[in-house]
């Protein structure tokens, strides 16, 4: 799967989908800092810039039409933190540009006979309540309707599905807190496609029993779910709901955006401000210090506008008066924590007191204290000692500490320092925080995007893989393994080098995609000479062979050439061409030598033997990875060791009651050779090689291999040695393996 990403930002999609094996075809980002982040992490991927120009480029074939289009167009036109001008805002209009691009991609893919793209879009929930029905217009564009879609009951729900002339579309509001990150971040996700057999609803919708947004049964009421006091970004999925009281929340730096205990609180900013952090104590609340300097008499449980810097109010802890008329900080279970001054409150009057802090001088600087104890607040997650600790609240200035960029990266599911890059001529160590905050706040949450990608992959129709095309060798070869290749390919493992002591016609190595190099040996010197000459000068060998194919296809000419071949009257290239001619013209393509080493197979009486020029070219393309060796199996196996895969295809041991054929070269292949081959293979395995041997199911062969510890695999093979095609039947062979 390849995807195109618009409004790419810092690429949550690429981080999320890399484990799926999906690759970016292109990005589209115009902001300088996010563009620099993209160039830093994905220098090989083109950033196309302005997304409004991509549709024309796709139609012209200048930009790839990918399998997936993903993007989160700007949210400022729909966010409750903005002016909410909807489609009249140029940024809001980009939703329609997104539809145009999706249509262009699908048109190009149909033109090329490819399935339509899968569309993934993200935005803030405010788009569902835009006054100009922007979401209905967006859905209509994707669905292929001529007018905007209208929600039933006058309001778009948080999940739904529509089907139109062009696409099926599903949407759902997902909250990042239920995907393994410690922040509440609700966003609308849309999945749409015209692809046959693909259902967007299967991606976004779940059975109620497996929904991710069901609160744990042990939770105690609603809480602002962001960071817990256990540490930033280290909570498991079940810890995403903050434990009662110990809360950290983030909010926009705007006066009308509040921290609340219901689901309406926002977190990472979309108006590009750095988030703030607040800390609550079990059994108490965050309150507001009145402007006149008096005590905090009204606990602000639901709304804490004083937590914005612009508000100019400090953070104050409010404490209830106990039964003894003392103002104490209490745990949720009622136990007392220390003694605190009332700050002017009178015991017994039911007032709430503000915590009083003292500063006093120390050798290493001034410190804040509560009743003589150092007043450290929450510390940064990567603190390595007191010198690196940073308090959530700085009570000297009554300001609230901002979250660090690395904390915000973790809240979005990015790796640490994903946005810490060299910027404007300065090293990464000097990268300013401002553009990092803005880029992170604009991004999607990586775990949510990963979940969507996994669901898309699972929802894609299962396609049967096209049957593999196997390359035929250019030689006819008795006992060749072309018909057995599917089963052999399943058994032969990957390795650095494939070693074949009985290379024969070469079906196995020609079709190997699992090995970097090949050591190919055979005791037949004429076979190895042909391979070597083709590697050195295949054009000359083919030219000489073509002349023979044209002039010598008669019984007399065949016998004359065979006699010249046996009398060793040829140079190496000429002998290679003659061997190729004899192989394609002799009876049944049989390669057989008598005891004197003479090739003695008769003329095959073929009217027009095929010249395997195409197959020779395929061989030539692979031959540069090969070493061809005229040697017996003992010498070849002595060269095998760690990292090698050895495949042996010796002359088969005849089954009881059959004559068999073992004379591929002078001297034949005896039972003693079968034993020696197996023993030498065991030695090669002890040096680290993986071993496979093909053979018949002769009883003594099975007994030999089992005795030496081989594992036996039974395979079906079509015998090709019979003189009659009607008698070439399917037989059971074995492949014996060691270390596979």
Secondary structure, DSSP 8 states (H G I E B T S, - for coil): -EEEEES-TT-HHHHHHGGGT-EEEEEE--SHHHHHHHHHH-TTS-B---GGGHHHHHHTTSS---SEEEE----TTT-TTS---GGGSHHHHHHHHHHHHHHHHHHHHHHTT----EEEEEEEGGGGG-TT-HHHHHHHHHHT-SS----GGGS--SEEEEE-SS-EEEEEEEEGGGGT-SS--EEEEEEEE--TT--HHHHH---GGG-TT---TT--S----SEETTBTT---GGG-S--SS-EE----SSTT----SSTT---S-SSS---B-----TT--EEE--TTS----S--SS--GGGSGGG---EEEEE-B-TTS-B-EE-TTS-EE-----TT--TTTT--EE---EEE--TT--EEEETTEE------TT--SGGG---SEETTTTEE-B--HHHHHHHTT--TTTT---BTTB-GGG--HHHHHHHHHHS--HHHHHHHHHHHHHHS-------------SS--TT-SGGGHHHHHHHS--EEEEEETT-TT-HHHHT--SEEEEEEEES-HHHHHHHHHHHHHHHHHHHHHHHHHHH--SHHHHHHHHHHHHTT-S-HHHHHHHHHHHHHHBGGG---B-TTS-B---B---SS----HHHHHHHHHHHTTEEEEE--HHHHHHT--TTEEEEE-------TT------SSTT---HHHHHHHHHHHHHHHHTT-EEEEEE---HHHHHHHHHTT-EEEEEEEE---SSSGGG--EEEEEEEEE--
